[in-house]
Amino acid sequence: MHQQMCWLSKSSGDGDKILHLQTAPGQPWRPYTAFPQFSVADYQIPGGSEGWATYQKLLKTFWSLVPSPQANEFSSNLAESTVQN
C-alpha cells in the first residue's frame, strides 16, 4: 500500500508546517486531519507541531517520510498537468 507523509506549510506560504499524508500514487497531499482512520490527537504542548503524534504513530507502522521539497515538486507537477488537460 502506498503510504507517504511529509511536512508542508498550512497555506501556500512558508509558514508553520503540519503533517500531510498521501495514500495513493498521483493523489494530492492532504492534511493528516483529513484521515481520521490514521490520525491521533495532538500533544497538548504549546508551540508543538501539528501532526507530531500522528507522525510518530505512522512512522512505527512503516509509512515513508518524503522530504518537503520533493512533495512540493510533485504538487506543482500535478497542478500543471491538471491545467493542461
C-alpha positions in Angstrom: 0.0 0.0 0.0 1.2 3.5 -0.9 1.7 5.3 2.4 3.7 8.5 2.5 3.9 11.5 4.8 5.6 14.9 4.6 5.7 18.2 6.4 4.1 21.0 4.3 3.1 24.6 5.1 -0.5 25.2 6.3 -1.0 27.6 3.4 0.9 28.3 0.2 3.4 30.4 2.1 6.4 29.4 4.1 4.6 29.4 7.5 4.3 26.7 10.1 4.3 23.2 8.7 1.8 20.4 9.5 1.8 16.8 8.6 0.3 15.8 5.3 -0.4 12.3 4.0 -0.7 10.6 0.7 -2.4 7.2 0.4 -2.3 6.6 -3.3 0.2 7.5 -6.1 -0.9 10.6 -8.0 -3.2 11.8 -5.2 -2.7 15.3 -3.8 -1.1 15.7 -0.3 -3.8 16.3 2.3 -3.5 17.4 6.0 -3.4 14.5 8.4 -6.7 15.6 9.9 -8.4 14.6 6.6 -7.6 10.9 7.6 -9.3 10.2 10.8 -8.5 6.5 10.4 -4.8 7.3 10.7 -4.6 10.4 12.8 -4.4 10.6 16.6 -4.9 13.6 18.9 -2.1 16.1 19.0 0.0 16.5 22.1 -1.1 19.5 24.3 2.3 21.2 24.1 2.4 25.0 23.5 4.1 25.6 20.1 4.2 21.9 19.3 4.0 20.7 15.7 0.5 19.8 14.4 0.6 16.1 13.5 3.6 15.1 15.5 1.8 12.4 17.4 0.3 11.1 14.2 3.8 11.2 12.6 5.2 9.1 15.4 2.4 6.6 15.2 2.7 6.2 11.4 6.5 6.0 11.4 6.2 2.9 13.6 3.9 1.4 11.0 6.4 1.9 8.2 5.0 4.9 6.5 7.6 6.6 4.3 8.7 10.2 5.1 9.1 12.3 1.9 11.3 15.4 2.0 9.2 18.6 1.7 10.9 19.9 -1.5 10.1 16.5 -3.2 6.5 16.7 -2.1 6.2 20.3 -3.2 7.6 19.4 -6.6 5.1 16.6 -7.0 2.2 19.0 -6.1 3.4 21.6 -8.6 3.7 18.9 -11.4 0.2 17.6 -10.5 -1.3 21.1 -10.7 0.4 21.8 -14.1 -0.8 18.6 -15.6 -4.4 19.3 -14.4 -4.4 22.7 -16.0 -3.0 21.4 -19.3 -5.7 18.7 -19.7 
